Amino acid sequence: MITLWELGGRNGRRYSLFSWRTRMALAHKSLAFESKPVCMSDKAVIAFSGGKTVPIVKDGETVVRDSWKIAEYLEDRYPDAPTLFGGAVGRGVTHAFNVWVDRALVLPMLAVIVADVHERVEPADEQYFRESMEKILKMTLEEARNRRADAMSRLTRTLEPMQALLKRQPWIAGAQPAYADYILFSIFQWARVMSPHPAIENPLLEWFERVLDLHGSFARNVPVA
Ligand SMILES: N[C@@H](CCC(=O)N[C@@H](CS)C(=O)NCC(=O)O)C(=O)O
């Protein structure tokens, strides 16, 4: 059995966007796992991993931290289960996409949903979350809430290439869903779990619904905002 350490929010929410990539990769490969929710501010509980972030997985005696490294580990360890990358070239291109999403989309989405996320983290994390997010965004949570419309416009502009792509093919990875889909999906699942304001339009919205239906609606049936 694989164990997954990930952020736990109020009422059973699982809101770490990077952990959603791992969750979807595990579901894609039909690997069962046990979820260990942690607080963002509690670094002692994940010190065994040698780092300060989740996701972390433990598979037997093997501990892997960082969502990209976990995806590579799962692909190499479980080669007979459905592929996440579709070979070496696919792995390289998926890595490029991972970097693009992290650099281009995480901050614009954070600016849209940060105040909503703050209302749904565990009370023990409220202060830590506020301080670290205000430092990253260089504004208070209240300012972020007031500037939400601007942040939404920036996000929509950045997503335009993905909207264009999804008019031409059903999945980010092409004819079949694969890890590239889960990378982009994680951005919107983060918003779905923690914010009551929809931040997604068609055709992206239809694609998102398709991903929610995958693997027995694995990602659909979870506590959301
Ligand atoms: N590159 C890492 C990023 C992981 C990351 O930033 N995780 C966040 C949660 S979504 C975290 O653990 N943050 C802890 C903190 O900011 O103290 C990955 O892909 O796993």
The ligand as an SDF file (V2000), in Angstrom:
LIG
                    3D

 20 19  0  0  0  0  0  0  0  0999 V2000
    7.6690   21.3640   -6.8440 N   0  0  0  0  0  0  0  0  0  0  0  0
    6.9330   20.8030   -5.7250 C   0  0  0  0  0  0  0  0  0  0  0  0
    6.1030   21.8820   -5.0790 C   0  0  0  0  0  0  0  0  0  0  0  0
    5.3910   21.3720   -3.8480 C   0  0  0  0  0  0  0  0  0  0  0  0
    4.7110   22.4740   -3.0540 C   0  0  0  0  0  0  0  0  0  0  0  0
    5.0260   23.6610   -3.1650 O   0  0  0  0  0  0  0  0  0  0  0  0
    3.7650   22.0520   -2.1990 N   0  0  0  0  0  0  0  0  0  0  0  0
    3.0640   22.9680   -1.3360 C   0  0  0  0  0  0  0  0  0  0  0  0
    1.6150   22.5570   -1.1850 C   0  0  0  0  0  0  0  0  0  0  0  0
    0.6830   22.6690   -2.6870 S   0  0  0  0  0  0  0  0  0  0  0  0
    3.6630   22.9040    0.0450 C   0  0  0  0  0  0  0  0  0  0  0  0
    3.8970   21.8100    0.5610 O   0  0  0  0  0  0  0  0  0  0  0  0
    3.9180   24.0520    0.6740 N   0  0  0  0  0  0  0  0  0  0  0  0
    4.4370   24.0890    1.9950 C   0  0  0  0  0  0  0  0  0  0  0  0
    4.8020   25.4710    2.4330 C   0  0  0  0  0  0  0  0  0  0  0  0
    4.6560   26.4140    1.6400 O   0  0  0  0  0  0  0  0  0  0  0  0
    5.2360   25.6080    3.5690 O   0  0  0  0  0  0  0  0  0  0  0  0
    6.0850   19.6270   -6.2310 C   0  0  0  0  0  0  0  0  0  0  0  0
    5.7660   19.5760   -7.4270 O   0  0  0  0  0  0  0  0  0  0  0  0
    5.7660   18.7300   -5.4430 O   0  0  0  0  0  0  0  0  0  0  0  0
  1  2  1  0
  2  3  1  0
  2 18  1  0
  3  4  1  0
  4  5  1  0
  5  6  2  0
  5  7  1  0
  7  8  1  0
  8  9  1  0
  8 11  1  0
  9 10  1  0
 11 12  2  0
 11 13  1  0
 13 14  1  0
 14 15  1  0
 15 16  2  0
 15 17  1  0
 18 19  2  0
 18 20  1  0
M  END
$$$$
